Amino acid sequence: MSTHRIPLAGVIGAPISHSRSPRLFAHWLSEMGIEGHYAPLHVEPADFEQVIRTLPRMGFRGANVTLPHKEAALAIADRVSDRARRIGAANTLTFGEDGIHADNTDGHGFVANLRQGAPDWQPEAGPAVVLGAGGAARAVLDSLIEAGVPTIRLANRTRARAETLAATFGPKIEVIDWDRANEAFDGAATAVNTTSLGMKGADPFDLDLSALPASALVTDIVYVPLDTPMLIAARARGCRTVDGLGMLLHQAVPGFERWFGATPQVTEATRAAVLA
Ligand code: ATR
């Protein structure tokens, strides 16, 4: 009798219906002709641990984890990658013989998107400006430091949040007052919006970019809309921009490789499949 089981994975969150990951994985599975399934799983915090402990017995190879479970996912793991530990949260769980392995691929996705969108980007060429100090900012800061930026100027409306974050990442991070963020753009090689400003339905983006040099590479982790007010304003200054959708696509690659055993490509077709 065959013990062949179709590989399963999924994305766990609450809410989960808006997640684009099921569409992304379905596209890659069909593109590569791989027999497998990837499901959206709505799980409340009270049920998270029990669900995670049950999934491997149901044939799941692993799962992506999104809000509000990213810290709980780290806590439940038997092994934790260095970057997940530094970020303090996990988005990718892999179920192995030796237990649950937790990783955080958000920062990888962030930098891979920039490298694909701007192959000649030189992170070491000058300071990076990061706007925002929420959960997404942690992964962005970690990956920018790994990529070799010399310094990071971190501005957040609530300064205390930026200071807490800076304290965990060390001396490369300089905290800037939100009302002086415009000065932080002076001489920057890279500028990143990790706040919800400019997102559909959120507050409008109203920062002054007049100090931003035309040589800077600018990106926004907001991808609804794809072309955000920050990106439009940066292009008006002559800057190159990379939209945030690729971060979502690239952060999914390591999980796909581990659970389905093949390396998916991020292409225009991938973007179209996710946006459809
Ligand atoms: P995430 O974890 O996805 O990054 P978050 O923790 O809610 O989300 O963080 C949202 C970010 O957008 C924060 O940096 C927030 O600033 P505060 O820390 O001061 O709340 C920022 N943000 C949201 N609305 C803003 C506004 N109107 N002006 C400036 N920053 C704003």
Residues whose N, C-alpha, C, O or C-beta is under 5 A from the ligand:
A	BS01	ATR	G132 A133 G134 G135 A136 A137 N156 R157 T158 R161 T194 T195 S196 D203
